[in-house]
Amino acid sequence: MTRIHLRAWLTVMRWIGNVDQATRVASHLVENAVRHGTPLQPGNLVFLRVFGFADSNDLALEVEDALPAFPGFEEAQNQSGEVRGKPTGLWWVAHYRGRLSWDVTKNNDGRIVGKTVQALIPATWDGSE
């Protein structure tokens, strides 16, 4: 469902980047949060935020869940974009020359309530590098 809804939103936004690449990354971010994170309450939810940058046309994909840790982040962040075996999960961020980051999420009182994982996807990568 992530891919279907995001494809529609990126089309409405007229994002100039590769919509297939962006929807693939977003889908894996959401899947990662569902499998390895903790759903937000009430409702057992994870949130996906999407926004673009006017100066670079890059796309930010953010997924929020209630687990305030990201075990194995350094390994996920430092993956090579080269294909080695079957591609899985957050490897797609590296493959599309994106940048992966995360930080804890705090509520209005400053209490840590989870984490936000962000992938910045360049609008201009065409796979030729």
Contacts in CASP RR format, 6 or more apart in sequence:
PFRMAT RR
TARGET T0000
AUTHOR 0000-0000-0000
METHOD contacts of the structure
MODEL  1
MTRIHLRAWLTVMRWIGNVDQATRVASHLVENAVRHGTPLQPGNLVFLRV
FGFADSNDLALEVEDALPAFPGFEEAQNQSGEVRGKPTGLWWVAHYRGRL
SWDVTKNNDGRIVGKTVQALIPATWDGSE
2 23 0 8 1.000
2 26 0 8 1.000
2 27 0 8 1.000
2 30 0 8 1.000
2 31 0 8 1.000
2 48 0 8 1.000
3 23 0 8 1.000
3 24 0 8 1.000
3 26 0 8 1.000
3 27 0 8 1.000
6 22 0 8 1.000
6 23 0 8 1.000
6 26 0 8 1.000
6 27 0 8 1.000
6 48 0 8 1.000
6 50 0 8 1.000
7 19 0 8 1.000
7 23 0 8 1.000
9 50 0 8 1.000
10 19 0 8 1.000
10 22 0 8 1.000
10 23 0 8 1.000
10 50 0 8 1.000
10 59 0 8 1.000
11 19 0 8 1.000
13 52 0 8 1.000
15 22 0 8 1.000
15 52 0 8 1.000
15 57 0 8 1.000
15 59 0 8 1.000
15 123 0 8 1.000
16 57 0 8 1.000
16 123 0 8 1.000
17 57 0 8 1.000
17 59 0 8 1.000
17 121 0 8 1.000
17 123 0 8 1.000
17 124 0 8 1.000
18 96 0 8 1.000
18 125 0 8 1.000
18 126 0 8 1.000
21 92 0 8 1.000
21 96 0 8 1.000
21 121 0 8 1.000
21 125 0 8 1.000
22 59 0 8 1.000
22 61 0 8 1.000
22 121 0 8 1.000
24 92 0 8 1.000
24 96 0 8 1.000
25 61 0 8 1.000
25 92 0 8 1.000
25 93 0 8 1.000
25 96 0 8 1.000
25 98 0 8 1.000
25 119 0 8 1.000
25 121 0 8 1.000
26 48 0 8 1.000
26 50 0 8 1.000
26 61 0 8 1.000
26 63 0 8 1.000
26 119 0 8 1.000
28 89 0 8 1.000
28 90 0 8 1.000
28 92 0 8 1.000
28 93 0 8 1.000
29 48 0 8 1.000
29 61 0 8 1.000
29 63 0 8 1.000
29 90 0 8 1.000
29 117 0 8 1.000
29 119 0 8 1.000
30 46 0 8 1.000
30 48 0 8 1.000
30 63 0 8 1.000
31 89 0 8 1.000
32 63 0 8 1.000
32 89 0 8 1.000
32 90 0 8 1.000
32 117 0 8 1.000
33 46 0 8 1.000
33 63 0 8 1.000
33 64 0 8 1.000
33 65 0 8 1.000
33 117 0 8 1.000
34 46 0 8 1.000
36 67 0 8 1.000
36 71 0 8 1.000
37 46 0 8 1.000
37 65 0 8 1.000
37 66 0 8 1.000
37 67 0 8 1.000
38 65 0 8 1.000
38 66 0 8 1.000
38 67 0 8 1.000
38 114 0 8 1.000
39 45 0 8 1.000
39 46 0 8 1.000
39 65 0 8 1.000
39 66 0 8 1.000
40 46 0 8 1.000
40 47 0 8 1.000
40 64 0 8 1.000
40 65 0 8 1.000
40 66 0 8 1.000
40 114 0 8 1.000
41 66 0 8 1.000
46 63 0 8 1.000
46 64 0 8 1.000
46 65 0 8 1.000
47 62 0 8 1.000
47 63 0 8 1.000
47 64 0 8 1.000
48 61 0 8 1.000
48 62 0 8 1.000
48 63 0 8 1.000
49 60 0 8 1.000
49 61 0 8 1.000
49 62 0 8 1.000
49 63 0 8 1.000
49 64 0 8 1.000
50 59 0 8 1.000
50 60 0 8 1.000
50 61 0 8 1.000
50 62 0 8 1.000
51 59 0 8 1.000
51 60 0 8 1.000
52 58 0 8 1.000
52 59 0 8 1.000
52 60 0 8 1.000
53 59 0 8 1.000
53 60 0 8 1.000
56 122 0 8 1.000
56 123 0 8 1.000
57 123 0 8 1.000
57 124 0 8 1.000
58 120 0 8 1.000
58 121 0 8 1.000
58 122 0 8 1.000
58 123 0 8 1.000
59 120 0 8 1.000
59 121 0 8 1.000
59 123 0 8 1.000
60 118 0 8 1.000
60 119 0 8 1.000
60 120 0 8 1.000
60 121 0 8 1.000
61 118 0 8 1.000
61 119 0 8 1.000
61 120 0 8 1.000
61 121 0 8 1.000
62 116 0 8 1.000
62 117 0 8 1.000
62 118 0 8 1.000
62 119 0 8 1.000
63 116 0 8 1.000
63 117 0 8 1.000
64 105 0 8 1.000
64 114 0 8 1.000
64 115 0 8 1.000
64 116 0 8 1.000
64 117 0 8 1.000
65 114 0 8 1.000
65 115 0 8 1.000
66 113 0 8 1.000
66 114 0 8 1.000
67 114 0 8 1.000
67 115 0 8 1.000
68 104 0 8 1.000
68 105 0 8 1.000
68 112 0 8 1.000
68 113 0 8 1.000
68 114 0 8 1.000
68 115 0 8 1.000
69 115 0 8 1.000
70 76 0 8 1.000
70 102 0 8 1.000
70 115 0 8 1.000
70 117 0 8 1.000
73 100 0 8 1.000
73 102 0 8 1.000
76 90 0 8 1.000
76 93 0 8 1.000
76 100 0 8 1.000
77 100 0 8 1.000
77 101 0 8 1.000
79 90 0 8 1.000
79 91 0 8 1.000
79 93 0 8 1.000
79 94 0 8 1.000
80 94 0 8 1.000
81 91 0 8 1.000
81 94 0 8 1.000
81 95 0 8 1.000
81 97 0 8 1.000
83 95 0 8 1.000
87 95 0 8 1.000
90 100 0 8 1.000
90 119 0 8 1.000
93 99 0 8 1.000
93 100 0 8 1.000
93 119 0 8 1.000
93 121 0 8 1.000
94 100 0 8 1.000
96 121 0 8 1.000
96 122 0 8 1.000
96 125 0 8 1.000
97 122 0 8 1.000
97 125 0 8 1.000
97 129 0 8 1.000
98 119 0 8 1.000
98 120 0 8 1.000
98 121 0 8 1.000
98 122 0 8 1.000
98 125 0 8 1.000
99 119 0 8 1.000
99 120 0 8 1.000
100 117 0 8 1.000
100 118 0 8 1.000
100 119 0 8 1.000
101 117 0 8 1.000
101 118 0 8 1.000
101 120 0 8 1.000
102 115 0 8 1.000
102 116 0 8 1.000
102 117 0 8 1.000
102 118 0 8 1.000
103 115 0 8 1.000
103 116 0 8 1.000
104 112 0 8 1.000
104 114 0 8 1.000
104 115 0 8 1.000
104 116 0 8 1.000
105 112 0 8 1.000
105 113 0 8 1.000
105 114 0 8 1.000
105 115 0 8 1.000
105 116 0 8 1.000
106 112 0 8 1.000
106 113 0 8 1.000
107 113 0 8 1.000
END
